[in-house]
Amino acid sequence: VFFAFYVMTYGITMGIAMAANLMTLYMFYEMLTLVTLPLVMAGMSREAIMAGRKYILYSMGGAAFAFIGFIFIFTYGTSMDFIPGGVLAGADIVGKERILRAVYVLAVLGFGVKAAIFPFHGWLPSASIAPTPVTALLHAVAVVKAGAFAIIRITYYSFGTGFLKGTPAQYIVMTFAMVTIIYGSARAVKEPHFKRRLAYSTVSNLSYIVFGASLMTPLGLSASLSHMVYHAVIKISLFFCAGAVLIRTRREYVRELDGLGRKMPVTFATFTIGAISLIGVPPFPGFISKWNLCTAAMAEGSAFALCGIAVLLISALLTAIYMLVPVIRAYFPPIDFDPKTVRDYRDPGYKMCLPFMVFSLGIFVLSFTSPWVMRVFDRISSLM
C-alpha cells in the first residue's frame, strides 16, 4: 500500500507538470494532497497522525484560496489554457484590475501553502516525522515543488506579468518570499533536530524559487527554474544521508552526530558535498542558481529586487552556519568526545548508499553541465 501511494504521487506530480490548463493543474494539485496524506501518516504514531492532520488542514485552506483564483480566471480570462503572457485582456477586466491583482495574491498564498510560504509553512517541518523516502519526496520533488510550479504557472501563464509587473501585487509576493527566505534560514540555524533542520532549509529555498518568479522577467524565471531543479537534486541527497544516519544509529539530533564522520565516511562525504552545494560554493549548482537569482534581481532594478539581493546574501551566510555545523560535529568532535560511543556504527549497505551516491554524482554533473542546462531554461523563459 505504501509503495502504491508513493508511485501515485510521482504520477500525479507528472500530471501537474504536464497540465495544459488551470483546471487540469488544480485537479491534479488536489489529488496530490490526498495521495500524500497516507505517506505522511505512514508511521501511525501520535506525532505522525498530528502531522497528517496539520498537513491536510493547511492544504485545504490553501486549496480554498487557490480556488478563488481559479474562479476569477474562469470568469474574466479569455481562456483556461496556459498562454504565455496570461489570459486577462479585453473589456471584461476594465475597472476590475485591483480586485484581480488581490485575487492573484490570494492564489499565490493558496498554492504557496505547499511551497511553504511564511506563515503557511508549519506543516512542512512537522511532516519530517514521515519515513525518509517520503520526506525526500515531500521536501525535494513532488509536493513543495508542485506549489512553486503552480505559482510560476499562474504568474506567467494565467494572470500574466504584463498585468502584474510594477503593481503592489508583485511587491507583496516578493515581500512574502523574502520574509520566508530569512525566516526559514534563521529557524534552521536554531533547529536541533537533524531532519527538521533540513525541513526549515527547504522552507527557505522554496522561496528562492518564488522570489525569482516574482521578479516577473525572463531572467527571473530562468533563475527560478534552475533553482527548482538544482535544489531538488541537492536536497534529496541530504535527506537520504540523514535517513541513513537515522537507520544505522537511531540518532535524530545534530548534537548526536559527534564522531560519525569517520565511522560513516560514505554517508558524510556525500552529505558534505550536498551541504557545500546548498551553501553556494562555486562551481556547485547551488552557487549557479543563486548567482542567477542575484543577477536577475539586479537587472530588474526595483528597490524590492535590490533588497532581495541582500536577503539572498544573508540567507547564504545562515545556510553556511546550519549546514556546516553537522559536518564539523561529524568530523571534528569535541575534546571530551568518547570514541567508544560510536564504535559499533558503520555506513549502511550498498543498496542504501547507492541512491545518495548517485544524487551526489548528479550534483557534480550539474556543476559542469550548467551552461547547457541554463540554455534550456533561457529558451523557456524567452517565450514569455
Sequence and secondary structure as in RCSB ss.txt:
>XXXX:A:sequence
VFFAFYVMTYGITMGIAMAANLMTLYMFYEMLTLVTLPLVMAGMSREAIMAGRKYILYSMGGAAFAFIGFIFIFT
YGTSMDFIPGGVLAGADIVGKERILRAVYVLAVLGFGVKAAIFPFHGWLPSASIAPTPVTALLHAVAVVKAGAFA
IIRITYYSFGTGFLKGTPAQYIVMTFAMVTIIYGSARAVKEPHFKRRLAYSTVSNLSYIVFGASLMTPLGLSASL
SHMVYHAVIKISLFFCAGAVLIRTRREYVRELDGLGRKMPVTFATFTIGAISLIGVPPFPGFISKWNLCTAAMAE
GSAFALCGIAVLLISALLTAIYMLVPVIRAYFPPIDFDPKTVRDYRDPGYKMCLPFMVFSLGIFVLSFTSPWVMR
VFDRISSLM
>XXXX:A:secstr
 HHHHHHHHHHHHHHHHH  BHHHHHHHHHHHHHHHHHHHTTT SHHHHHHHHHHHHHHHHHHHHHHHHHHHHHH
HSS SB  TT S  SGGGTT HHHHHHHHHHHHHHHHTTTT TTS THHHHGGGS HHHHHIIIIISHHHHHHHH
HHHIIIIII HHHHTTSHHHHHHHHHHHHHHHHHHHHHHH  BHHHHHHHHHHHHHHHHHHHHHT SHHHHHHHH
HHHHHHHHHHHHHHHHHHHHHHHH   BGGGGTTHHHHSHHHHHHHHHHHHHHHT TTSHHHHHHHHHHHHHHHH
  HHHHHHHHHHHHHHHHHHHHHHHHHHHHHS  TT  GGGGTT     HHHHHHHHHHHHHHHHHHHHHHHHHH
HHHHHHTT 
